[in-house]
Amino acid sequence: MSSISFYLNGRQVSPDVEPSTPLLYVLRNELELNGPKFGCGLQQCGACMVLLDGTATPSCMLPVAAAEGKGVVSLEGLAREDGSLHPVQQAFIDEQAVQCGYCLNGMVIHAVSLLDENPDASDSEIRKAMDKNICRCGTHSRILKAIQKARRS
């Protein structure tokens, strides 16, 4: 075991884990976060997304050592210091863009990354970026509306 140090949602953490342990397992099992989910375990579904230095990154196969010295933001870390939700989170609520909620983490994290990189993303750019996240519930039209709303925020 070794101590890997990184910033999680703005605070430094140093879990005592094997460097090869997937970041997702550390976030959920050691640091007790519930936002990132285990979906496919193959970086294909998006349920495990986190922001790694601002970029949406799947965490299910990423060794925690890759986060050394970096900033990791999970769904729990998106809320503002005043307690208000991130505009993407609020838009997902306003547009009722979630049913079962399993894909929510990946959808929100990916949308935040996209809009941070491209605040004026077109509808086709949003669709293309969000295509990397799997949602079986069929709320894609509401997810698109939520991201469009957040884009205007």
C-alpha positions as CSV (number, residue, x, y, z in Angstrom):
1,M,0.0,0.0,0.0
2,S,1.0,3.5,-0.6
3,S,-0.4,6.9,-0.1
4,I,-1.6,8.7,-3.2
5,S,-2.3,12.4,-2.8
6,F,-4.8,14.3,-5.0
7,Y,-7.4,17.0,-4.6
8,L,-11.0,15.7,-4.4
9,N,-13.7,18.3,-4.7
10,G,-11.3,21.0,-3.5
11,R,-9.7,19.2,-0.6
12,Q,-6.5,17.2,-0.5
13,V,-7.0,13.5,0.2
14,S,-4.3,10.8,0.6
15,P,-6.0,7.4,0.6
16,D,-3.7,4.5,1.6
17,V,-4.3,2.2,-1.4
18,E,-2.4,0.3,-4.0
19,P,-1.5,2.7,-6.8
20,S,-3.1,0.3,-9.4
21,T,-6.5,0.4,-7.7
22,P,-9.1,1.9,-10.0
23,L,-9.9,5.5,-9.1
24,L,-13.6,4.6,-9.0
25,Y,-13.1,2.0,-6.3
26,V,-11.1,4.5,-4.2
27,L,-13.8,7.2,-4.6
28,R,-16.6,4.8,-3.7
29,N,-15.1,2.4,-1.2
30,E,-12.4,4.5,0.5
31,L,-13.8,8.0,0.2
32,E,-17.5,7.0,0.4
33,L,-18.8,9.0,-2.6
34,N,-22.0,7.9,-4.3
35,G,-21.9,10.0,-7.5
36,P,-19.6,8.0,-9.7
37,K,-21.2,4.6,-10.5
38,F,-19.8,1.2,-11.6
39,G,-21.5,0.5,-14.9
40,C,-19.7,-1.6,-17.5
41,G,-16.2,-1.5,-16.0
42,L,-14.8,-1.0,-19.5
43,Q,-14.9,2.8,-19.9
44,Q,-17.8,2.5,-22.3
45,C,-20.9,3.7,-20.5
46,G,-19.9,6.9,-18.7
47,A,-21.5,6.1,-15.3
48,C,-18.1,6.4,-13.6
49,M,-17.1,9.8,-15.0
50,V,-15.3,12.4,-12.9
51,L,-13.6,15.6,-13.9
52,L,-9.8,15.0,-13.9
53,D,-8.2,18.5,-14.0
54,G,-11.4,19.7,-15.7
55,T,-11.8,16.9,-18.3
56,A,-14.5,14.3,-18.2
57,T,-12.7,11.1,-17.5
58,P,-13.9,7.5,-16.9
59,S,-12.6,6.3,-13.5
60,C,-13.4,2.6,-13.6
61,M,-10.1,1.5,-15.2
62,L,-8.0,4.6,-14.4
63,P,-5.4,3.7,-11.7
64,V,-5.6,6.0,-8.7
65,A,-1.9,6.8,-9.3
66,A,-2.9,8.7,-12.4
67,A,-4.7,11.2,-10.2
68,E,-1.5,11.9,-8.1
69,G,-1.3,15.7,-7.6
70,K,-4.3,16.4,-9.8
71,G,-7.8,17.7,-9.2
72,V,-10.7,15.3,-9.2
73,V,-14.2,16.6,-9.1
74,S,-17.1,14.2,-8.6
75,L,-20.8,14.9,-8.9
76,E,-20.8,15.8,-5.2
77,G,-18.2,18.5,-5.8
78,L,-20.1,20.4,-8.4
79,A,-22.3,22.4,-6.0
80,R,-21.3,26.0,-5.3
81,E,-19.9,27.1,-2.0
82,D,-23.2,28.9,-1.2
83,G,-25.0,25.5,-1.5
84,S,-26.6,26.2,-4.8
85,L,-26.3,23.6,-7.5
86,H,-24.1,23.8,-10.6
87,P,-26.2,25.2,-13.5
88,V,-26.0,21.8,-15.2
89,Q,-27.3,20.0,-12.1
90,Q,-30.1,22.6,-11.7
91,A,-31.1,22.3,-15.4
92,F,-31.3,18.5,-15.1
93,I,-33.8,19.0,-12.2
94,D,-35.7,21.7,-14.0
95,E,-36.1,19.6,-17.2
96,Q,-36.8,16.4,-15.3
97,A,-34.0,14.8,-17.3
98,V,-33.6,11.7,-15.1
99,Q,-35.6,8.6,-14.5
100,C,-33.6,5.8,-12.8
101,G,-30.6,8.1,-12.2
102,Y,-27.9,5.5,-13.0
103,C,-26.5,7.5,-15.9
104,L,-27.0,10.9,-14.2
105,N,-23.4,11.1,-12.9
106,G,-21.8,10.6,-16.3
107,M,-24.3,12.8,-18.1
108,V,-23.9,15.7,-15.7
109,I,-20.1,15.4,-15.5
110,H,-19.7,15.1,-19.2
111,A,-22.1,18.1,-19.8
112,V,-20.1,20.2,-17.3
113,S,-16.8,19.4,-19.1
114,L,-18.3,20.1,-22.5
115,L,-19.8,23.4,-21.6
116,D,-16.6,24.5,-19.7
117,E,-14.7,23.8,-22.9
118,N,-17.3,25.0,-25.3
119,P,-19.9,27.3,-23.7
120,D,-21.7,27.8,-27.0
121,A,-21.8,24.2,-28.0
122,S,-24.3,23.6,-30.8
123,D,-27.0,21.0,-30.5
124,S,-25.1,18.6,-32.8
125,E,-21.9,19.1,-30.7
126,I,-23.9,18.3,-27.5
127,R,-25.4,15.2,-29.1
128,K,-22.0,14.0,-30.3
129,A,-20.4,14.6,-26.9
130,M,-23.2,13.0,-24.9
131,D,-23.2,10.0,-27.2
132,K,-20.4,8.5,-25.0
133,N,-22.9,8.1,-22.2
134,I,-25.3,5.3,-22.1
135,C,-28.9,5.9,-20.9
136,R,-31.5,3.1,-21.1
137,C,-34.4,5.1,-19.8
138,G,-35.1,7.1,-22.9
139,T,-34.8,10.6,-21.4
140,H,-32.4,11.7,-24.1
141,S,-34.7,14.6,-25.3
142,R,-34.9,15.9,-21.8
143,I,-31.2,15.5,-21.3
144,L,-30.6,17.6,-24.4
145,K,-33.0,20.2,-23.2
146,A,-31.3,20.4,-19.8
147,I,-27.9,20.9,-21.4
148,Q,-29.3,23.5,-23.7
149,K,-30.8,25.3,-20.7
150,A,-27.5,25.1,-18.8
151,R,-25.7,26.4,-21.9
152,R,-27.8,29.6,-21.7
153,S,-27.1,30.0,-17.9
